[in-house]
Amino acid sequence: MVESDGQKSLFKTAKSKLDQSTFDTITRLYSWSRNHAHLIRFGTGAADGSFTFLFQRKLDTAKAVFKAAVASLNARRIDLQLAVNNARPHTNADNATVRRAFQIPVNQAYAPTVKTAPPT
């Protein structure tokens, strides 16, 4: 494995400033992280460097929350478009500007299509 500058700096500083027992604990934690975490990031830390390990579960949870928020927004957008379609029918030419603003057809009734995402 190729060491990054952050990794080299962290372990060099740790080796020079910590007792052997503490340094061994850090290296064991890093080794465990390499075997179990999905991503390891090195940073500058408060003073002498740091590493952070991330797990896919948290990334998957964030992705699921984001997808749910987008789905909710799309559902509310469609609800608004349907309400405008009913309140401002296409049969009245005076409603064209409002219908365009809500991105619904000007000269026909609005029938939303719901896109489903492929399974992941």
C-alpha positions as CSV (number, residue, x, y, z in Angstrom):
1,M,0.0,0.0,0.0
2,V,1.2,3.5,-0.9
3,E,1.3,5.8,2.1
4,S,-0.2,9.3,1.7
5,D,1.6,12.4,3.1
6,G,-1.0,12.7,5.8
7,Q,-0.5,9.1,6.9
8,K,3.3,9.5,6.9
9,S,3.0,12.8,8.9
10,L,0.6,11.4,11.4
11,F,2.6,8.3,12.3
12,K,5.9,10.1,12.2
13,T,4.5,12.7,14.7
14,A,2.8,10.0,16.8
15,K,6.0,8.0,17.0
16,S,8.1,11.0,18.1
17,K,5.6,12.3,20.7
18,L,3.9,9.3,22.2
19,D,5.0,6.4,24.5
20,Q,5.3,3.0,22.8
21,S,2.1,1.7,24.3
22,T,0.0,4.6,23.0
23,F,1.6,4.5,19.6
24,D,0.9,0.7,19.4
25,T,-2.7,1.4,20.2
26,I,-3.0,3.9,17.4
27,T,-1.4,1.6,14.9
28,R,-3.7,-1.3,15.9
29,L,-6.7,1.1,15.5
30,Y,-5.5,2.1,12.1
31,S,-4.9,-1.5,11.1
32,W,-8.4,-2.4,12.3
33,S,-9.8,0.5,10.3
34,R,-8.0,-0.7,7.1
35,N,-9.6,-4.1,7.5
36,H,-13.2,-2.9,8.4
37,A,-13.9,0.6,7.3
38,H,-14.9,1.5,3.8
39,L,-13.0,4.8,3.7
40,I,-10.1,6.3,5.7
41,R,-9.3,10.0,5.5
42,F,-6.2,11.7,6.8
43,G,-6.4,15.3,8.1
44,T,-4.3,17.9,9.8
45,G,-6.0,17.3,13.1
46,A,-6.0,19.9,16.0
47,A,-2.2,19.9,16.2
48,D,-0.4,16.8,14.8
49,G,-2.7,15.0,12.4
50,S,-5.6,12.7,12.4
51,F,-7.4,9.9,10.6
52,T,-11.1,9.2,10.3
53,F,-12.6,5.9,9.3
54,L,-16.1,5.8,7.7
55,F,-18.5,2.9,7.2
56,Q,-20.7,2.3,4.2
57,R,-23.8,2.0,6.4
58,K,-23.6,5.7,7.3
59,L,-23.1,6.6,3.6
60,D,-26.0,4.3,2.6
61,T,-28.2,6.0,5.2
62,A,-27.3,9.5,4.0
63,K,-28.1,8.4,0.4
64,A,-31.4,6.9,1.4
65,V,-32.4,10.1,3.3
66,F,-31.5,12.2,0.3
67,K,-33.5,10.0,-2.1
68,A,-36.5,10.1,0.2
69,A,-36.3,14.0,0.3
70,V,-36.1,14.1,-3.5
71,A,-39.1,11.8,-3.7
72,S,-41.0,13.9,-1.3
73,L,-40.3,17.1,-3.2
74,N,-41.3,15.4,-6.5
75,A,-44.6,14.2,-4.9
76,R,-45.4,17.7,-3.6
77,R,-44.5,19.2,-7.0
78,I,-46.9,16.8,-8.7
79,D,-49.6,17.7,-6.0
80,L,-49.2,21.4,-6.8
81,Q,-49.3,20.8,-10.5
82,L,-52.5,18.8,-10.2
83,A,-54.0,21.5,-8.0
84,V,-53.1,24.1,-10.7
85,N,-54.5,21.9,-13.4
86,N,-57.8,21.7,-11.6
87,A,-57.9,25.4,-10.6
88,R,-56.7,26.7,-13.9
89,P,-58.1,24.5,-16.7
90,H,-56.4,24.3,-20.1
91,T,-59.7,25.2,-21.7
92,N,-59.3,28.8,-20.6
93,A,-56.6,30.6,-22.6
94,D,-56.1,33.1,-19.7
95,N,-54.6,30.3,-17.6
96,A,-51.7,29.7,-20.0
97,T,-49.2,31.9,-18.1
98,V,-49.9,30.2,-14.8
99,R,-49.8,26.7,-16.4
100,R,-46.4,27.5,-17.9
101,A,-45.1,28.7,-14.6
102,F,-46.0,25.3,-13.0
103,Q,-44.6,23.4,-16.1
104,I,-47.9,21.8,-17.1
105,P,-49.3,21.7,-20.6
106,V,-51.0,24.8,-21.7
107,N,-53.5,23.2,-24.2
108,Q,-54.3,19.9,-22.6
109,A,-55.1,18.4,-19.2
110,Y,-52.1,17.5,-17.1
111,A,-51.4,13.8,-16.5
112,P,-48.2,13.3,-14.5
113,T,-45.9,10.5,-15.2
114,V,-44.1,9.0,-12.2
115,K,-40.6,7.8,-12.9
116,T,-39.4,4.9,-10.9
117,A,-35.8,4.4,-10.2
118,P,-34.2,1.1,-11.2
119,P,-33.4,-1.1,-8.2
120,T,-30.0,-0.5,-6.7
